[in-house]
Amino acid sequence: MKAKLSDSLCRGLKAQTDTIEVYDTMVPGLVLRVTSRGVKSWSVRYRVRGNKKLDRYTIGEYPFKGLSEAREVAIGVKNAARSGVDPAAERRERRQAASEKAALTVRVVADRYVKVKKDMPSLRHYRSAFDLHILPAIGDIPLADLRREHVASITTGILAAGHGQAANKVLAVSKALLSWAVDQGLLEASPAAGIKTPHTYRPKERALSDGEVAKLWGSINGAPIRPEFPIIMKLILVTGQRPGEVAGMTREEVSLGDALWIIPAARMKARREHVVPLSKLAVSLLRPVLEQEGRSSLLFQGPMMDGQHEANVIAGAASKAQEHVGIPKWTPHDLRRSCLTGLGRLGVDELIISRVASHAISSVTARVYNRHAYLAEKRAALDRWAAHLEGLLQGGSEIVSLATRRQA
């Protein structure tokens, strides 16, 4: 049916039984469809230049779309079709793009990041930041809708709880994720770029005194913490290694016969293999653990992801132990610092201390050309430190007993 449509005609049209379609004679191809339920809707029939197929473009319902507006849209559709553009196909593509945009949330991008970066040594800490802070705050926001204020809000609660350094680390993980999204072409620019670190970090200088070291060593076994934590704490103090490196120690890394602990590059902050000579005191701490049957490759298996204790869990154990030990405000990293500071007090050369600690090497000559491992020097330094610790407790045999005794 064809007619010169008017507002009054559109209002009065009714379908008795079957749906009717009325074609406008003023704009060829414009159709008002009326169903038996009285629903009226506009569409336009068109043919793209060079294409024999007749397509339909839905404009909308009447009277929400009036006659004049429907004619205007129809004319635009037909003009586009004459130029070779398919308006219906374009709209489908726009809707598909909008659907994909809504589906590509921060959570989806974080999942992709974790899969791609599965071999990154610090991935455990990234996953922790995602699960505890980033995804609960912004995980369901489409990536394209993410704004600077969204990213900045992630650290608000962390700062309010007094964890400034943790807020800095979470922001750093957020920036790394969004920078990666830019590299992958998922974002034009990172909304996290330029956000300042929320907390001004002041490097800690806490090193336990000899008296505090002796007090901790003699009392920590009775602290209300899991039985592996006292051994971990003591090994940090004896070897001077990072808490995470000690907590992640595996059977394959340790050779008691050679008195060596070889930490693979994948577990090291500097991505270099690190050889740690084991003093007799360190061996006495490790031997009972290695002799236990039925344990996994990890020496200190815990309930956290992949069985390894996270650094924050070790710090939490130290916090719980403080009242029992009677030494305030110390952390597992302070034990590492106490060892390295103690080596300096014992006259060990600064270069050897840095090798024991596996600090980054800034000199090109040392980094590229000097391949001397300093194994003998490191062993002499750590043996000297162990002898000092034994002297603090007045008798090597008593120390071995305290070192190996575990909380029942």
C-alpha atoms as a printed R data frame, in Angstrom:
    type eleno elety resid chain resno      x       y      z
1   ATOM     1    CA   MET     A     1  0.000   0.000  0.000
2   ATOM     2    CA   LYS     A     2  1.302   3.450 -0.944
3   ATOM     3    CA   ALA     A     3  0.155   6.828  0.338
4   ATOM     4    CA   LYS     A     4  1.312  10.380  0.861
5   ATOM     5    CA   LEU     A     5  1.833  10.056  4.574
6   ATOM     6    CA   SER     A     6  0.767  12.777  6.967
7   ATOM     7    CA   ASP     A     7  0.720  12.982 10.751
8   ATOM     8    CA   SER     A     8 -3.043  12.524 10.851
9   ATOM     9    CA   LEU     A     9 -2.880   9.509  8.529
10  ATOM    10    CA   CYS     A    10 -0.096   7.943 10.601
11  ATOM    11    CA   ARG     A    11 -2.112   8.400 13.786
12  ATOM    12    CA   GLY     A    12 -5.246   6.890 12.261
13  ATOM    13    CA   LEU     A    13 -3.728   3.835 10.585
14  ATOM    14    CA   LYS     A    14 -4.891   0.508 12.060
15  ATOM    15    CA   ALA     A    15 -4.358  -3.105 11.088
16  ATOM    16    CA   GLN     A    16 -7.461  -5.263 11.363
17  ATOM    17    CA   THR     A    17 -5.929  -8.733 11.383
18  ATOM    18    CA   ASP     A    18 -2.627  -8.910  9.517
19  ATOM    19    CA   THR     A    19  0.317  -6.507  9.636
20  ATOM    20    CA   ILE     A    20  0.167  -3.782  7.004
21  ATOM    21    CA   GLU     A    21  2.949  -1.713  5.453
22  ATOM    22    CA   VAL     A    22  2.332   1.744  4.032
23  ATOM    23    CA   TYR     A    23  4.976   3.145  1.672
24  ATOM    24    CA   ASP     A    24  5.427   6.910  1.613
25  ATOM    25    CA   THR     A    25  5.147   8.448 -1.860
26  ATOM    26    CA   MET     A    26  7.078  11.545 -0.788
27  ATOM    27    CA   VAL     A    27 10.255   9.594  0.164
28  ATOM    28    CA   PRO     A    28 10.388   6.341 -1.832
29  ATOM    29    CA   GLY     A    29 11.406   3.405  0.315
30  ATOM    30    CA   LEU     A    30 10.141   4.853  3.613
31  ATOM    31    CA   VAL     A    31  7.699   2.387  5.202
32  ATOM    32    CA   LEU     A    32  5.337   2.654  8.170
33  ATOM    33    CA   ARG     A    33  4.578  -0.818  9.465
34  ATOM    34    CA   VAL     A    34  1.427  -1.352 11.579
35  ATOM    35    CA   THR     A    35  0.816  -4.607 13.469
36  ATOM    36    CA   SER     A    36 -2.526  -6.025 14.579
37  ATOM    37    CA   ARG     A    37 -1.586  -4.975 18.122
38  ATOM    38    CA   GLY     A    38 -1.324  -1.383 17.018
39  ATOM    39    CA   VAL     A    39  2.498  -1.133 17.143
40  ATOM    40    CA   LYS     A    40  3.789   1.230 14.459
41  ATOM    41    CA   SER     A    41  7.423   1.346 13.329
42  ATOM    42    CA   TRP     A    42  9.467   3.045 10.622
43  ATOM    43    CA   SER     A    43 11.971   1.495  8.256
44  ATOM    44    CA   VAL     A    44 13.450   2.313  4.889
45  ATOM    45    CA   ARG     A    45 14.135  -0.070  2.006
46  ATOM    46    CA   TYR     A    46 17.276   0.654  0.032
47  ATOM    47    CA   ARG     A    47 19.734  -0.894 -2.398
48  ATOM    48    CA   VAL     A    48 23.484  -0.237 -2.096
49  ATOM    49    CA   ARG     A    49 25.049   0.932 -5.357
50  ATOM    50    CA   GLY     A    50 26.297  -2.056 -7.325
51  ATOM    51    CA   ASN     A    51 24.248  -4.504 -5.256
52  ATOM    52    CA   LYS     A    52 21.014  -6.127 -6.451
53  ATOM    53    CA   LYS     A    53 19.885  -7.063 -2.938
54  ATOM    54    CA   LEU     A    54 17.208  -4.892 -1.352
55  ATOM    55    CA   ASP     A    55 17.999  -4.192  2.338
56  ATOM    56    CA   ARG     A    56 15.977  -2.732  5.197
57  ATOM    57    CA   TYR     A    57 17.111  -0.161  7.774
58  ATOM    58    CA   THR     A    58 15.020   0.143 10.944
59  ATOM    59    CA   ILE     A    59 14.430   3.740 11.999
60  ATOM    60    CA   GLY     A    60 12.314   3.380 15.137
61  ATOM    61    CA   GLU     A    61  8.775   3.316 16.508
62  ATOM    62    CA   TYR     A    62  6.037   5.828 15.783
63  ATOM    63    CA   PRO     A    63  5.176   8.241 17.421
64  ATOM    64    CA   PHE     A    64  8.568   8.330 19.215
65  ATOM    65    CA   LYS     A    65  9.994   8.911 15.753
66  ATOM    66    CA   GLY     A    66  7.736  11.377 13.982
67  ATOM    67    CA   LEU     A    67  7.048  11.562 10.242
68  ATOM    68    CA   SER     A    68  9.432  14.429  9.504
69  ATOM    69    CA   GLU     A    69 12.288  12.783 11.408
70  ATOM    70    CA   ALA     A    70 11.648   9.433  9.721
71  ATOM    71    CA   ARG     A    71 11.759  11.078  6.281
72  ATOM    72    CA   GLU     A    72 15.025  12.826  7.180
73  ATOM    73    CA   VAL     A    73 16.637   9.568  8.293
74  ATOM    74    CA   ALA     A    74 15.346   7.725  5.234
75  ATOM    75    CA   ILE     A    75 16.809  10.327  2.880
76  ATOM    76    CA   GLY     A    76 20.182  10.039  4.629
77  ATOM    77    CA   VAL     A    77 20.129   6.242  4.373
78  ATOM    78    CA   LYS     A    78 19.316   6.285  0.676
79  ATOM    79    CA   ASN     A    79 22.007   8.890 -0.057
80  ATOM    80    CA   ALA     A    80 24.576   6.761  1.734
81  ATOM    81    CA   ALA     A    81 23.479   3.678 -0.194
82  ATOM    82    CA   ARG     A    82 23.852   5.544 -3.495
83  ATOM    83    CA   SER     A    83 27.473   6.317 -2.559
84  ATOM    84    CA   GLY     A    84 28.164   2.621 -1.932
85  ATOM    85    CA   VAL     A    85 27.812   2.610  1.876
86  ATOM    86    CA   ASP     A    86 25.591   0.037  3.581
87  ATOM    87    CA   PRO     A    87 24.009   1.884  6.551
88  ATOM    88    CA   ALA     A    88 22.569  -1.281  8.149
89  ATOM    89    CA   ALA     A    89 25.929  -3.054  7.978
90  ATOM    90    CA   GLU     A    90 27.631  -0.006  9.466
91  ATOM    91    CA   ARG     A    91 25.183   0.039 12.344
92  ATOM    92    CA   ARG     A    92 25.742  -3.662 13.011
93  ATOM    93    CA   GLU     A    93 29.494  -3.024 13.120
94  ATOM    94    CA   ARG     A    94 29.016  -0.129 15.530
95  ATOM    95    CA   ARG     A    95 26.864  -2.277 17.801
96  ATOM    96    CA   GLN     A    96 29.398  -5.100 17.633
97  ATOM    97    CA   ALA     A    97 32.190  -2.690 18.518
98  ATOM    98    CA   ALA     A    98 30.137  -1.313 21.421
99  ATOM    99    CA   SER     A    99 29.454  -4.847 22.630
100 ATOM   100    CA   GLU     A   100 33.140  -5.751 22.445
101 ATOM   101    CA   LYS     A   101 34.020  -2.502 24.223
102 ATOM   102    CA   ALA     A   102 31.652  -3.341 27.079
103 ATOM   103    CA   ALA     A   103 33.030  -6.892 27.272
104 ATOM   104    CA   LEU     A   104 36.689  -5.776 27.401
105 ATOM   105    CA   THR     A   105 36.775  -4.915 31.088
106 ATOM   106    CA   VAL     A   106 39.815  -4.328 33.265
107 ATOM   107    CA   ARG     A   107 39.253  -7.828 34.667
108 ATOM   108    CA   VAL     A   108 39.468  -9.406 31.200
109 ATOM   109    CA   VAL     A   109 42.644  -7.467 30.400
110 ATOM   110    CA   ALA     A   110 44.190  -8.469 33.742
111 ATOM   111    CA   ASP     A   111 43.463 -12.138 32.983
112 ATOM   112    CA   ARG     A   112 45.208 -11.781 29.616
113 ATOM   113    CA   TYR     A   113 48.154 -10.039 31.273
114 ATOM   114    CA   VAL     A   114 48.596 -12.832 33.819
115 ATOM   115    CA   LYS     A   115 48.589 -15.467 31.061
116 ATOM   116    CA   VAL     A   116 51.109 -13.596 28.914
117 ATOM   117    CA   LYS     A   117 53.374 -12.784 31.876
118 ATOM   118    CA   LYS     A   118 53.183 -16.252 33.435
119 ATOM   119    CA   ASP     A   119 56.996 -16.513 33.692
120 ATOM   120    CA   MET     A   120 57.534 -13.092 35.277
121 ATOM   121    CA   PRO     A   121 59.251 -13.545 38.677
122 ATOM   122    CA   SER     A   122 57.082 -10.925 40.382
123 ATOM   123    CA   LEU     A   123 53.814 -12.279 38.958
124 ATOM   124    CA   ARG     A   124 52.722 -13.571 42.366
125 ATOM   125    CA   HIS     A   125 52.787 -10.039 43.741
126 ATOM   126    CA   TYR     A   126 50.932  -8.739 40.681
127 ATOM   127    CA   ARG     A   127 48.218 -11.351 41.111
128 ATOM   128    CA   SER     A   128 47.904 -10.428 44.767
129 ATOM   129    CA   ALA     A   129 47.507  -6.737 43.848
130 ATOM   130    CA   PHE     A   130 44.898  -7.635 41.219
131 ATOM   131    CA   ASP     A   131 42.864  -9.898 43.495
132 ATOM   132    CA   LEU     A   132 42.982  -7.816 46.668
133 ATOM   133    CA   HIS     A   133 42.845  -4.245 45.399
134 ATOM   134    CA   ILE     A   134 42.653  -3.505 41.675
135 ATOM   135    CA   LEU     A   135 39.904  -5.832 40.440
136 ATOM   136    CA   PRO     A   136 37.513  -5.247 43.379
137 ATOM   137    CA   ALA     A   137 37.789  -1.500 42.674
138 ATOM   138    CA   ILE     A   138 37.775  -1.255 38.860
139 ATOM   139    CA   GLY     A   139 37.591  -4.817 37.503
140 ATOM   140    CA   ASP     A   140 34.126  -4.467 35.957
141 ATOM   141    CA   ILE     A   141 34.760  -1.124 34.243
142 ATOM   142    CA   PRO     A   142 35.154  -1.397 30.438
143 ATOM   143    CA   LEU     A   143 38.730  -0.555 29.561
144 ATOM   144    CA   ALA     A   144 37.663   2.174 27.128
145 ATOM   145    CA   ASP     A   145 35.627   3.874 29.892
146 ATOM   146    CA   LEU     A   146 38.422   3.814 32.450
147 ATOM   147    CA   ARG     A   147 39.357   7.267 33.684
148 ATOM   148    CA   ARG     A   148 42.186   8.740 35.709
149 ATOM   149    CA   GLU     A   149 39.960   9.129 38.769
150 ATOM   150    CA   HIS     A   150 39.097   5.404 38.660
151 ATOM   151    CA   VAL     A   151 42.771   4.444 38.849
152 ATOM   152    CA   ALA     A   152 43.530   7.001 41.544
153 ATOM   153    CA   SER     A   153 40.682   5.657 43.688
154 ATOM   154    CA   ILE     A   154 42.279   2.193 43.946
155 ATOM   155    CA   THR     A   155 44.769   3.327 46.575
156 ATOM   156    CA   THR     A   156 42.334   5.384 48.684
157 ATOM   157    CA   GLY     A   157 41.417   2.567 51.061
158 ATOM   158    CA   ILE     A   158 44.999   1.306 51.280
159 ATOM   159    CA   LEU     A   159 46.244   4.741 52.299
160 ATOM   160    CA   ALA     A   160 43.397   5.152 54.799
161 ATOM   161    CA   ALA     A   161 44.522   1.912 56.452
162 ATOM   162    CA   GLY     A   162 48.019   3.353 56.854
163 ATOM   163    CA   HIS     A   163 49.721   1.162 54.255
164 ATOM   164    CA   GLY     A   164 51.460   3.808 52.168
165 ATOM   165    CA   GLN     A   165 54.137   1.590 50.662
166 ATOM   166    CA   ALA     A   166 51.544  -0.999 49.678
167 ATOM   167    CA   ALA     A   167 49.555   1.779 47.966
168 ATOM   168    CA   ASN     A   168 52.651   2.696 45.946
169 ATOM   169    CA   LYS     A   169 53.124  -0.911 44.848
170 ATOM   170    CA   VAL     A   170 49.472  -1.335 43.861
171 ATOM   171    CA   LEU     A   171 49.608   1.862 41.793
172 ATOM   172    CA   ALA     A   172 52.779   0.590 40.109
173 ATOM   173    CA   VAL     A   173 51.022  -2.677 39.182
174 ATOM   174    CA   SER     A   174 48.046  -0.698 37.819
175 ATOM   175    CA   LYS     A   175 50.373   1.412 35.678
176 ATOM   176    CA   ALA     A   176 52.181  -1.675 34.384
177 ATOM   177    CA   LEU     A   177 48.880  -3.317 33.400
178 ATOM   178    CA   LEU     A   178 47.567  -0.257 31.566
179 ATOM   179    CA   SER     A   179 50.890   0.415 29.824
180 ATOM   180    CA   TRP     A   180 50.800  -3.160 28.574
181 ATOM   181    CA   ALA     A   181 47.232  -2.596 27.330
182 ATOM   182    CA   VAL     A   182 48.493   0.404 25.343
183 ATOM   183    CA   ASP     A   183 51.315  -1.702 23.868
184 ATOM   184    CA   GLN     A   184 48.750  -4.322 22.819
185 ATOM   185    CA   GLY     A   185 46.595  -1.711 21.063
186 ATOM   186    CA   LEU     A   186 43.752  -2.085 23.561
187 ATOM   187    CA   LEU     A   187 44.049   1.545 24.725
188 ATOM   188    CA   GLU     A   188 45.106   4.742 22.995
189 ATOM   189    CA   ALA     A   189 46.704   6.096 26.160
190 ATOM   190    CA   SER     A   190 47.000   4.978 29.771
191 ATOM   191    CA   PRO     A   191 44.703   6.834 32.193
192 ATOM   192    CA   ALA     A   192 47.262   6.065 34.902
193 ATOM   193    CA   ALA     A   193 50.014   8.053 33.194
194 ATOM   194    CA   GLY     A   194 51.116  10.968 35.303
195 ATOM   195    CA   ILE     A   195 49.429   9.849 38.529
196 ATOM   196    CA   LYS     A   196 51.898  10.627 41.289
197 ATOM   197    CA   THR     A   197 52.998   8.056 43.818
198 ATOM   198    CA   PRO     A   198 50.538   8.454 46.706
199 ATOM   199    CA   HIS     A   199 53.031   7.830 49.483
200 ATOM   200    CA   THR     A   200 56.463   9.339 49.998
201 ATOM   201    CA   TYR     A   201 58.672   6.426 50.862
202 ATOM   202    CA   ARG     A   202 61.512   6.912 53.292
203 ATOM   203    CA   PRO     A   203 63.989   4.006 53.181
204 ATOM   204    CA   LYS     A   204 64.058   2.091 56.425
205 ATOM   205    CA   GLU     A   205 67.280   1.984 58.395
206 ATOM   206    CA   ARG     A   206 66.259  -0.404 61.170
207 ATOM   207    CA   ALA     A   207 68.913  -2.946 62.055
208 ATOM   208    CA   LEU     A   208 68.631  -5.004 65.212
209 ATOM   209    CA   SER     A   209 71.269  -4.543 67.877
210 ATOM   210    CA   ASP     A   210 73.300  -7.542 69.067
211 ATOM   211    CA   GLY     A   211 71.153  -7.706 72.167
212 ATOM   212    CA   GLU     A   212 67.955  -7.679 70.109
213 ATOM   213    CA   VAL     A   213 69.320 -10.389 67.801
214 ATOM   214    CA   ALA     A   214 70.094 -12.650 70.775
215 ATOM   215    CA   LYS     A   215 66.697 -11.941 72.305
216 ATOM   216    CA   LEU     A   216 64.847 -12.717 69.070
217 ATOM   217    CA   TRP     A   217 66.801 -15.896 68.413
218 ATOM   218    CA   GLY     A   218 66.146 -17.261 71.872
219 ATOM   219    CA   SER     A   219 62.424 -16.503 72.013
220 ATOM   220    CA   ILE     A   220 60.869 -16.601 68.556
221 ATOM   221    CA   ASN     A   221 60.386 -20.392 68.562
222 ATOM   222    CA   GLY     A   222 57.706 -19.968 71.207
223 ATOM   223    CA   ALA     A   223 55.836 -17.206 69.367
224 ATOM   224    CA   PRO     A   224 52.183 -17.882 68.351
225 ATOM   225    CA   ILE     A   225 53.000 -18.360 64.654
226 ATOM   226    CA   ARG     A   226 53.267 -21.303 62.276
227 ATOM   227    CA   PRO     A   227 56.328 -23.483 63.084
228 ATOM   228    CA   GLU     A   228 58.127 -22.779 59.817
229 ATOM   229    CA   PHE     A   229 58.219 -19.016 60.401
230 ATOM   230    CA   PRO     A   230 60.923 -19.015 63.140
231 ATOM   231    CA   ILE     A   231 63.208 -20.985 60.798
232 ATOM   232    CA   ILE     A   232 62.490 -18.597 57.927
233 ATOM   233    CA   MET     A   233 63.242 -15.592 60.152
234 ATOM   234    CA   LYS     A   234 66.504 -17.095 61.368
235 ATOM   235    CA   LEU     A   235 67.613 -18.013 57.852
236 ATOM   236    CA   ILE     A   236 66.991 -14.444 56.700
237 ATOM   237    CA   LEU     A   237 69.181 -13.245 59.567
238 ATOM   238    CA   VAL     A   238 71.907 -15.844 58.966
239 ATOM   239    CA   THR     A   239 72.105 -15.615 55.149
240 ATOM   240    CA   GLY     A   240 71.158 -11.972 54.562
241 ATOM   241    CA   GLN     A   241 68.789 -12.902 51.734
242 ATOM   242    CA   ARG     A   242 65.373 -11.413 50.974
243 ATOM   243    CA   PRO     A   243 62.348 -12.806 52.838
244 ATOM   244    CA   GLY     A   244 60.674 -13.969 49.625
245 ATOM   245    CA   GLU     A   245 63.805 -15.757 48.461
246 ATOM   246    CA   VAL     A   246 64.114 -17.625 51.757
247 ATOM   247    CA   ALA     A   247 60.397 -18.474 51.916
248 ATOM   248    CA   GLY     A   248 60.514 -19.852 48.350
249 ATOM   249    CA   MET     A   249 63.551 -22.073 48.935
250 ATOM   250    CA   THR     A   250 63.274 -25.516 47.301
251 ATOM   251    CA   ARG     A   251 65.034 -28.817 47.870
252 ATOM   252    CA   GLU     A   252 66.645 -28.629 44.449
253 ATOM   253    CA   GLU     A   253 68.320 -25.318 45.291
254 ATOM   254    CA   VAL     A   254 70.108 -26.558 48.414
255 ATOM   255    CA   SER     A   255 73.180 -28.781 48.639
256 ATOM   256    CA   LEU     A   256 74.150 -29.438 52.251
257 ATOM   257    CA   GLY     A   257 77.149 -31.475 51.084
258 ATOM   258    CA   ASP     A   258 78.580 -28.452 49.273
259 ATOM   259    CA   ALA     A   259 77.078 -26.028 51.800
260 ATOM   260    CA   LEU     A   260 75.545 -24.032 48.943
261 ATOM   261    CA   TRP     A   261 72.171 -22.546 48.149
262 ATOM   262    CA   ILE     A   262 71.798 -21.674 44.453
263 ATOM   263    CA   ILE     A   263 68.815 -19.411 43.772
264 ATOM   264    CA   PRO     A   264 67.773 -19.535 40.099
265 ATOM   265    CA   ALA     A   265 67.521 -16.314 38.096
266 ATOM   266    CA   ALA     A   266 63.748 -16.686 37.778
267 ATOM   267    CA   ARG     A   267 63.388 -16.173 41.545
268 ATOM   268    CA   MET     A   268 65.801 -13.284 41.872
269 ATOM   269    CA   LYS     A   269 64.870  -9.614 41.791
270 ATOM   270    CA   ALA     A   270 67.807  -8.861 39.484
271 ATOM   271    CA   ARG     A   271 67.064 -11.881 37.239
272 ATOM   272    CA   ARG     A   272 70.547 -13.309 37.857
273 ATOM   273    CA   GLU     A   273 71.396 -16.635 39.444
274 ATOM   274    CA   HIS     A   274 72.649 -16.092 42.974
275 ATOM   275    CA   VAL     A   275 74.925 -18.467 44.918
276 ATOM   276    CA   VAL     A   276 74.696 -18.260 48.705
277 ATOM   277    CA   PRO     A   277 77.353 -20.092 50.749
278 ATOM   278    CA   LEU     A   278 75.782 -21.788 53.763
279 ATOM   279    CA   SER     A   279 77.505 -21.435 57.110
280 ATOM   280    CA   LYS     A   280 77.354 -24.309 59.592
281 ATOM   281    CA   LEU     A   281 74.664 -22.377 61.415
282 ATOM   282    CA   ALA     A   282 72.579 -22.116 58.239
283 ATOM   283    CA   VAL     A   283 73.094 -25.839 57.559
284 ATOM   284    CA   SER     A   284 71.920 -26.655 61.087
285 ATOM   285    CA   LEU     A   285 68.712 -24.739 60.412
286 ATOM   286    CA   LEU     A   286 68.076 -26.441 57.085
287 ATOM   287    CA   ARG     A   287 69.045 -30.036 57.807
288 ATOM   288    CA   PRO     A   288 65.958 -30.970 59.914
289 ATOM   289    CA   VAL     A   289 63.677 -29.460 57.283
290 ATOM   290    CA   LEU     A   290 65.359 -31.319 54.430
291 ATOM   291    CA   GLU     A   291 65.265 -34.593 56.351
292 ATOM   292    CA   GLN     A   292 61.501 -34.513 56.779
293 ATOM   293    CA   GLU     A   293 59.795 -36.997 54.477
294 ATOM   294    CA   GLY     A   294 56.711 -36.413 52.411
295 ATOM   295    CA   ARG     A   295 57.324 -32.701 51.915
296 ATOM   296    CA   SER     A   296 56.918 -30.969 48.568
297 ATOM   297    CA   SER     A   297 59.750 -29.342 46.663
298 ATOM   298    CA   LEU     A   298 59.136 -26.196 48.707
299 ATOM   299    CA   LEU     A   299 60.888 -26.333 52.062
300 ATOM   300    CA   PHE     A   300 58.422 -23.979 53.699
301 ATOM   301    CA   GLN     A   301 55.041 -24.795 52.287
302 ATOM   302    CA   GLY     A   302 52.162 -22.610 53.391
303 ATOM   303    CA   PRO     A   303 48.457 -22.200 52.683
304 ATOM   304    CA   MET     A   304 48.830 -19.356 50.193
305 ATOM   305    CA   MET     A   305 48.780 -19.596 46.389
306 ATOM   306    CA   ASP     A   306 51.018 -22.306 44.928
307 ATOM   307    CA   GLY     A   307 51.944 -23.326 48.474
308 ATOM   308    CA   GLN     A   308 54.572 -20.598 48.960
309 ATOM   309    CA   HIS     A   309 54.258 -17.985 51.682
310 ATOM   310    CA   GLU     A   310 53.773 -14.483 50.312
311 ATOM   311    CA   ALA     A   311 56.021 -11.686 51.612
312 ATOM   312    CA   ASN     A   312 53.090  -9.983 53.329
313 ATOM   313    CA   VAL     A   313 52.285 -13.245 55.171
314 ATOM   314    CA   ILE     A   314 55.845 -13.442 56.490
315 ATOM   315    CA   ALA     A   315 55.605  -9.811 57.576
316 ATOM   316    CA   GLY     A   316 52.305 -10.606 59.302
317 ATOM   317    CA   ALA     A   317 53.940 -13.470 61.189
318 ATOM   318    CA   ALA     A   318 56.707 -11.139 62.351
319 ATOM   319    CA   SER     A   319 54.092  -8.673 63.555
320 ATOM   320    CA   LYS     A   320 52.298 -11.398 65.544
321 ATOM   321    CA   ALA     A   321 55.587 -12.513 67.093
322 ATOM   322    CA   GLN     A   322 56.675  -9.063 68.295
323 ATOM   323    CA   GLU     A   323 54.847  -9.050 71.612
324 ATOM   324    CA   HIS     A   324 56.165 -12.511 72.482
325 ATOM   325    CA   VAL     A   325 59.708 -11.701 71.374
326 ATOM   326    CA   GLY     A   326 59.633  -8.367 73.167
327 ATOM   327    CA   ILE     A   327 61.259  -6.332 70.368
328 ATOM   328    CA   PRO     A   328 59.013  -3.637 68.875
329 ATOM   329    CA   LYS     A   329 58.653  -2.598 65.249
330 ATOM   330    CA   TRP     A   330 60.857  -5.055 63.397
331 ATOM   331    CA   THR     A   331 60.167  -6.679 60.044
332 ATOM   332    CA   PRO     A   332 61.623  -9.675 58.208
333 ATOM   333    CA   HIS     A   333 63.513  -7.285 55.938
334 ATOM   334    CA   ASP     A   334 65.089  -5.727 59.038
335 ATOM   335    CA   LEU     A   335 66.658  -9.130 59.704
336 ATOM   336    CA   ARG     A   336 68.295  -9.046 56.259
337 ATOM   337    CA   ARG     A   337 69.464  -5.504 56.960
338 ATOM   338    CA   SER     A   338 70.801  -6.617 60.352
339 ATOM   339    CA   CYS     A   339 72.936  -9.267 58.663
340 ATOM   340    CA   LEU     A   340 74.335  -6.897 56.023
341 ATOM   341    CA   THR     A   341 74.924  -4.155 58.596
342 ATOM   342    CA   GLY     A   342 76.576  -6.692 60.873
343 ATOM   343    CA   LEU     A   343 78.937  -7.750 58.082
344 ATOM   344    CA   GLY     A   344 79.977  -4.134 57.724
345 ATOM   345    CA   ARG     A   345 80.589  -3.833 61.456
346 ATOM   346    CA   LEU     A   346 82.765  -6.957 61.279
347 ATOM   347    CA   GLY     A   347 84.955  -5.273 58.676
348 ATOM   348    CA   VAL     A   348 83.733  -7.082 55.544
349 ATOM   349    CA   ASP     A   349 84.428  -5.130 52.359
350 ATOM   350    CA   GLU     A   350 81.443  -3.275 50.929
351 ATOM   351    CA   LEU     A   351 81.834  -5.041 47.552
352 ATOM   352    CA   ILE     A   352 81.555  -8.453 49.227
353 ATOM   353    CA   ILE     A   353 78.525  -7.313 51.231
354 ATOM   354    CA   SER     A   354 76.824  -6.242 47.980
355 ATOM   355    CA   ARG     A   355 77.646  -9.649 46.469
356 ATOM   356    CA   VAL     A   356 76.175 -11.429 49.472
357 ATOM   357    CA   ALA     A   357 73.034  -9.294 49.147
358 ATOM   358    CA   SER     A   358 72.877  -9.712 45.334
359 ATOM   359    CA   HIS     A   359 72.425  -5.986 44.897
360 ATOM   360    CA   ALA     A   360 72.241  -4.560 41.383
361 ATOM   361    CA   ILE     A   361 75.646  -3.922 39.822
362 ATOM   362    CA   SER     A   362 75.912  -0.378 38.472
363 ATOM   363    CA   SER     A   363 79.415  -0.523 37.028
364 ATOM   364    CA   VAL     A   364 79.613  -1.665 33.392
365 ATOM   365    CA   THR     A   365 82.997  -3.242 34.054
366 ATOM   366    CA   ALA     A   366 81.699  -5.228 37.025
367 ATOM   367    CA   ARG     A   367 78.443  -6.157 35.304
368 ATOM   368    CA   VAL     A   368 79.819  -7.228 31.906
369 ATOM   369    CA   TYR     A   369 83.477  -8.120 32.270
370 ATOM   370    CA   ASN     A   370 84.066  -9.164 35.886
371 ATOM   371    CA   ARG     A   371 82.660 -12.697 36.132
372 ATOM   372    CA   HIS     A   372 84.478 -13.575 39.370
373 ATOM   373    CA   ALA     A   373 81.826 -15.098 41.649
374 ATOM   374    CA   TYR     A   374 83.495 -14.061 44.936
375 ATOM   375    CA   LEU     A   375 82.313 -17.391 46.365
376 ATOM   376    CA   ALA     A   376 85.236 -17.799 48.756
377 ATOM   377    CA   GLU     A   377 84.925 -14.208 49.963
378 ATOM   378    CA   LYS     A   378 81.180 -14.541 50.478
379 ATOM   379    CA   ARG     A   379 81.652 -17.771 52.396
380 ATOM   380    CA   ALA     A   380 84.280 -16.212 54.639
381 ATOM   381    CA   ALA     A   381 81.974 -13.255 55.321
382 ATOM   382    CA   LEU     A   382 78.924 -15.366 56.179
383 ATOM   383    CA   ASP     A   383 80.993 -17.770 58.284
384 ATOM   384    CA   ARG     A   384 82.312 -14.799 60.203
385 ATOM   385    CA   TRP     A   385 78.772 -13.492 60.720
386 ATOM   386    CA   ALA     A   386 77.599 -16.929 61.896
387 ATOM   387    CA   ALA     A   387 80.476 -17.070 64.379
388 ATOM   388    CA   HIS     A   388 79.431 -13.675 65.662
389 ATOM   389    CA   LEU     A   389 75.839 -14.879 66.116
390 ATOM   390    CA   GLU     A   390 77.068 -17.964 67.965
391 ATOM   391    CA   GLY     A   391 79.115 -15.755 70.227
392 ATOM   392    CA   LEU     A   392 76.040 -13.685 71.059
393 ATOM   393    CA   LEU     A   393 74.357 -16.781 72.437
394 ATOM   394    CA   GLN     A   394 77.481 -17.929 74.298
395 ATOM   395    CA   GLY     A   395 78.225 -21.334 72.818
396 ATOM   396    CA   GLY     A   396 77.850 -22.874 69.409
397 ATOM   397    CA   SER     A   397 76.234 -26.110 70.630
398 ATOM   398    CA   GLU     A   398 73.500 -24.194 72.429
399 ATOM   399    CA   ILE     A   399 72.823 -22.187 69.286
400 ATOM   400    CA   VAL     A   400 72.453 -25.265 67.146
401 ATOM   401    CA   SER     A   401 69.940 -26.576 69.643
402 ATOM   402    CA   LEU     A   402 67.987 -23.307 69.610
403 ATOM   403    CA   ALA     A   403 68.219 -23.104 65.835
404 ATOM   404    CA   THR     A   404 66.846 -26.513 65.151
405 ATOM   405    CA   ARG     A   405 64.226 -26.647 67.878
406 ATOM   406    CA   ARG     A   406 60.755 -26.141 66.417
407 ATOM   407    CA   GLN     A   407 57.556 -25.242 68.141
408 ATOM   408    CA   ALA     A   408 55.623 -28.368 69.001
